């Protein structure tokens, strides 16, 4: 819907997330990943003499998670392709046909001419 002056109208649903919200979300994901890493290293230390196979898996998880967490946290602000288009096209008004124009002209005639 163009307004006066032909300016474009954008949908708010297509707007990107605010920078502060984006940073807060990435920090939250990083903290969660580091918490899981810490718990897996502690589990590896506790289970080393009890269940060695589980301890090795937990240790591998503790070694790999920092790299994965940093990659996820630094993913950046990328536009999601699944969002709808942010531009709302102006509605097209159909032109009046010759028959409709004649009917409209006849309806506007003075009294007694129909």
C-alpha positions as CSV (number, residue, x, y, z in Angstrom):
1,X,0.0,0.0,0.0
2,X,1.8,3.1,-1.1
3,X,1.2,6.2,0.9
4,X,1.4,9.7,-0.4
5,X,4.6,10.4,-2.1
6,X,5.0,6.7,-3.2
7,X,6.8,5.5,-0.1
8,X,7.0,1.7,0.4
9,X,5.4,-0.1,3.3
10,X,7.1,-3.0,5.0
11,X,5.8,-5.8,7.2
12,X,7.0,-5.9,10.8
13,X,7.0,-9.7,10.7
14,X,9.9,-9.6,8.3
15,X,12.0,-7.4,10.5
16,X,15.2,-8.8,11.9
17,X,15.6,-9.5,15.6
18,X,17.1,-6.6,17.6
19,X,20.9,-6.6,18.1
20,X,20.7,-6.8,21.9
21,X,18.3,-9.8,21.7
22,X,20.5,-11.5,19.2
23,X,23.6,-11.1,21.4
24,X,21.7,-12.2,24.5
25,X,20.5,-15.4,22.7
26,X,24.0,-16.2,21.5
27,X,25.5,-15.7,25.0
28,X,22.8,-18.0,26.4
29,X,23.6,-20.7,23.9
30,X,27.3,-20.4,24.7
31,X,26.7,-20.6,28.5
32,X,24.5,-23.7,28.1
33,X,27.2,-25.4,25.9
34,X,29.9,-24.6,28.4
35,X,27.8,-25.9,31.3
36,X,27.2,-29.2,29.4
37,X,31.0,-29.3,28.7
38,X,31.8,-28.8,32.4
39,X,29.4,-31.5,33.5
40,X,30.8,-34.0,30.9
41,X,34.4,-33.4,32.1
42,X,33.3,-33.9,35.7
43,X,31.4,-37.0,34.7
44,X,34.5,-38.3,32.9
45,X,36.6,-37.8,36.0
46,X,34.0,-39.5,38.3
47,X,33.4,-42.4,35.9
48,X,37.0,-43.1,34.9
49,X,37.4,-46.1,37.2
50,X,33.8,-47.2,37.2
51,X,32.7,-47.2,33.5
52,X,35.7,-46.4,31.3
53,X,33.8,-46.4,28.0
54,X,31.2,-43.8,29.2
55,X,34.0,-41.7,30.7
56,X,35.9,-41.7,27.3
57,X,32.7,-40.6,25.5
58,X,32.1,-37.8,28.1
59,X,35.8,-36.7,27.8
60,X,35.5,-36.6,24.0
61,X,32.3,-34.5,24.4
62,X,34.2,-32.2,26.8
63,X,37.0,-31.7,24.3
64,X,34.8,-31.1,21.3
65,X,32.1,-28.9,22.9
66,X,34.2,-25.7,23.2
67,X,34.9,-25.6,19.4
68,X,31.2,-26.3,18.6
69,X,30.0,-23.7,21.2
70,X,32.2,-21.0,19.7
71,X,31.1,-21.7,16.1
72,X,27.5,-21.6,17.2
73,X,27.9,-18.4,19.2
74,X,29.7,-16.7,16.3
75,X,27.1,-17.7,13.8
76,X,26.2,-14.0,13.3
77,X,23.1,-12.2,12.2
78,X,22.0,-13.9,9.0
79,X,18.7,-13.4,7.4
80,X,16.4,-16.4,7.5
81,X,15.2,-17.4,4.0
82,X,11.9,-18.8,5.4
83,X,10.6,-15.3,6.5
84,X,7.9,-13.8,4.3
85,X,8.8,-11.0,2.0
86,X,9.1,-7.7,3.8
87,X,7.7,-5.6,1.0
88,X,4.0,-5.3,0.6
89,X,3.2,-4.6,-3.1
90,X,0.6,-2.0,-3.8
91,X,-2.8,-3.4,-4.7
92,X,-3.7,-3.2,-8.4
93,X,-7.0,-1.6,-9.1
94,X,-8.7,-3.2,-12.1
95,X,-9.6,-0.8,-14.9
96,X,-13.3,-0.4,-15.7
97,X,-14.5,-2.2,-18.8
98,X,-16.5,-0.5,-21.5
99,X,-19.8,-2.0,-20.3
100,X,-19.2,-1.1,-16.7
101,X,-18.3,2.5,-17.7
102,X,-21.5,2.8,-19.7
103,X,-23.6,1.5,-16.8
104,X,-21.9,4.0,-14.4
105,X,-22.4,6.8,-16.8
106,X,-26.1,5.9,-17.1
107,X,-26.6,5.8,-13.4
108,X,-25.3,9.3,-13.0
109,X,-27.6,10.8,-15.7
110,X,-30.2,13.4,-14.6
111,X,-33.8,12.4,-13.7
112,X,-35.9,10.8,-16.5
113,X,-33.1,9.9,-19.0
114,X,-32.9,6.1,-18.2
